[in-house]
Amino acid sequence: MPHSTCEHFPQTVHPHWRAAAEAKGFGILQRIKDRYHLLLSCHTCRRAHASKIFVLMNSQPQCPHCIQDRWRDDAAAAGLNWAGRDPENRHYAHFIAPCGHNLRRQFEMVKRAAEGLCSVRCEICHADKEQAEAEERGWHLIGEDTGGNQNYRLYRHASCGHVQRIARANMQTGRFQCSNCSEGWSSAPSFLYVMQLKLAKGAKLIKLGYSRDPVSRLYHQLLKTKETEAQVLKTVPMATGQLALQTEKRLHAKLQAGFPDLVAPPDLYAGELRVKSEVYFADAAQVIFAMLSAIEAEEDR
């Protein structure tokens, strides 16, 4: 017998099916596949999808096209491009980050990022960034902390090969030493520094001090808020931390004895700086620069 082209399932679409579909935001185009399925047309996006009759009559059908549109919108709001669902896990999809790398993320995580509740980070770029931070300090990033602390990483010192756990924040700021070969602060080279500060309310101040890394000292220790404008104006190298400390104390003693009116009251900067003394009004800059020039002249002899 010749093969029949007729569909081998009922074609009738009952009125109460149509009424249920309309009430739930869909139209029925036709019956498909078998006697259990319908082809629904979404009133929102005007695209069609297959649905079981049982689902239509007993729950709210979900348009897969509208769902995917929402996923795309969430991706765009989170700064990502949609790259398709993960075939191995229905809770995940693939997204293209601004850097061009493919990220596998949960839908819920991307939705939270779209709402500004979290951020989406590219692991590849982040690892490169951490490696660059380490190399700038003379270290090589080995990997995650063996103790499981997410704030720490395992590094190898390029100079001596020593492997050490170091907090990433310390690697960024340089506030650590190699426990195998580094000198202590008192014998390691240091700097006297002069910093210029402009408080949020407009007051201009000068900070005199010493540090092994003045820039790190300024941005990672002294400032409480990003509202404070700040910069390092001058540094003077000192042979050791002990010499820097002694010299700094001598300079502060001269300033406070000879120019007491230039000493800024702590209440003025307490909300923006993590120090309680040794801060001066801007007019002290010329006096301090003259003192530092004299120290440099002595070193040059």
N, C-alpha and C positions, 0 to 999 in steps of 0.2 A: 504494500500500500504506500502511496506517496506520503511524505512527511507533512503533517499539518502545521500551518503557521499560526494557528489559533492559540491564545493563551490558555493554559490548563488550570485556571482558577477563576472564581467569580469576578465579574466586572462591576457589579452593582455597588454604588456608593449610597448608603442609607442616609436619609435626611437627618436623623439624630446624630450621625457622625459629623455631618457638615455643621450642624448647630454647635456641637462641642468644639470643633476646630475653630470656628469663627469666634467663639467666646474666649478662646485661648490664644488668639492672635495669628491664626493660620487659615488658609484655604486648602481644600482637597482637590488635587489635580486629577488623580486617578488611583486605582489599585495597581500594585506592582509586585513582582517577584513571586508571591504566593498569596494565599487567602488571608494571611496575617498582616500584610504590609500595605501602607498607603504612601503616596507621594504628596508631601505637604508643601505649600507655598507660604513663606514667611511674609506677613504684612509689613514687617519693619524693613527688611532688606530686599524683598521681592525675589529671593532665591529659593530653590527647592531642595528638599532633603527627604530621605526615606524615614518613615516612622512606623512602629508597630501600632496596630489598632488598639491593643490593650493599653499602651502608653498614653495614646491620645485620650482614651475614655477614662483612665483612672489616675492620671497625674498631669503635670504641666510639661508638654514637650519643650525641648530646648533646641533652638536653631543652631546647628554647628557653625554656620557661616557667621552669625552674629557673635558667637562666642569667640571665634578666631579673630574677628574684627576688634573685640575688646582686648584680646591678647596683644594684637598689633598696636593698639592705642596705648596700652600700658607700657609696651616696649619703647615706643617713641617718647612717652613722657619720662621714662627712666634713662633716656639718652641712648637707646639701643635700636638695632634693626632686627625685625623678625626674620628668623631663618628656618622655621618649621618645627613641628613637634618631635619629641624624642620617641622613636618607635619602640623603645624598650621600657619606657615608664610613662604612663599617662599624666603624671604630675609634673613632668619636666618638658622643656623645649630648648631649642638652640637659638641663640641670639648673637648678633655681630656687634661687638663693642666699637666705640669710636676709633680705637687703635687698629681695628681690622681683625682682631682675634675672635674666634668662635667660643662663646661661653655657654655652658649647659647649666640652666638654672630652673628652679621651681617656679611655676606660675605665681604662686602666692608671694614669693620673695620679690619678683619683678613688680608685682602689684604694689607691695609696700614701698618699693623704691620709687614707683610712679607717684605715690602719695607723699613722698619726701620723708618717710619714716626710716629709711636706711639708704645705703649706697651700694652700687654694683661695682665690684672691683675685678679687674682682669688679673688673674694669678700670674700669668706670664710676665706682664709688664711690672707687676708688683715685685716679683722675684728679681727682675732686672734692676729695679730701683734699689732694692735692698743690697744687691751685689755691688752696685755703684757706690752706695753709701759706705759699704765696708772697704772697698778699694781706695776710696778717698782718704780713709783713715789708716791705710796700710794693712788691711786685713782681707781675708777671703771668706765669703759666706759658705759654710758647709751645708747647713740645712736647719731643720727645726730643732728645738731644744730637746735633748734626750730626757729631760725631766718632765716634759709635757707642759711646761709653762708657755702659754701663747705669747707672752710679752718678751720672751728670751729667744735667742738664736745661738747656734753653735758656729764659732768662727775660728779660723787659723791665722795666726800672726805671720805676715809675709817675711818679717825680719828674722824671726827665730824659729818659726814652725810650730810654736806652742798653740794648742787647741784650748779654747776657753768659752764658757757660757757668758754671754753679755746681753744685757737688756737692749732691745732695739733702740729705745729712746736714748740710751747712753751712747750707742754707736752713732746716732744722728748728731748728738751734741758734742761728742768727743770727751765726755766726762767719765773716763775710765782709764785704766792702765793695764798693760800686759803683766800678769802676775809672775811671769817668768823672767822678763828682761828689763822692764821699765824702772826708771828711777822714781823714788818717792817725790812728793811735791816740793819738799824743802831743797832737794839737790837738783831737781829738773829745771831747765830754763823757764823763765816766766816773763811777764810784761807788766809795766805800769800802763794804765790807760786813762783817757779822758773821754767821757761820753756826754753827748748833748741830748737833753730830754725836753720834750714839749708836752705838758700834761693836757688832758682833754679840755680843761677850762682855760687853757692858753698860757699858763705859767711856764717860763723857760728856766731849766735847771742844768747844772753840771754835776756829773758824778766822777770822782777820782777814786781809783782803786788799783788792784793788781789781780792778774789771773793768768793761768797757762794758756787760755783761749778766750780772749776778751769778747769776741763776737758771740761765742756760745754763752758766755757769762751774761751778756746783755739780753739775748733773745730767749734763753731757756731758764734763766734764774732770776734776773732782776725784774722783768716786766710782768705785771699781773694781768694786763689787758692789752688788746690790740689797738685800743684807742690812743695809747701813748705813742707819739712820734719819737723815734730814737735813732741814734747813729753813733758809731765810734769815731771820734775826731782825730785822736792821736794815740799811738802806742810807743813805748820806749822799752826795748829789750833789756832784760835783766839776766845775769848769768845763772842765778838760782832763785827758787821761790823764797828762800829765807832772806836773801838780799832784797827782793822785791817787797816783802812784808816789812822789813826794817825801814826801807826807804819810804814806803807809803805812810807808815806811822809818823815818821819825821815830818813829812810834808803836811799831813793833817794837823799836827801839833802847831806848825808855823802858821797855817791858815786860820785856825781857830783862835790862836793868840793874837795874831797881827790884824786879822780882818773878821772880827766876830759878826759884823753886820752882814757879811756875805753868806753866813751859814743859814741854810734853809730850814725852817721848823718842820719836824717830822709830820705834823698834822696836815701839812700842805700836800704831801705826796703819799701818805699812808695807803690811800685807796688804789694807787697805781704801781707802787714799787715795793719789792720785798726786802727793803732795808729800812733801818730806823735812824741812820746817821750818815755822816760823811757825804752829804749832798749839799750843793751850794747854789746860790743864785747865779744867773748867767754872767753877771759882771765879774765873777771870779775867774772866768776863762783866761783873761790876759795874765793874771797873776800866776795861775797854774801853769800856763804855757811857758812863762819865763822861768819858773822853777824847773820844769822838765828840760828846757834848753840848757840850763846850767848843769843838770845831771848828765846830759848827752855830751856837753863840752868836757866834763871831767873824764868821761869814758874814753873820749878821743885822744886824751893826752898820753 
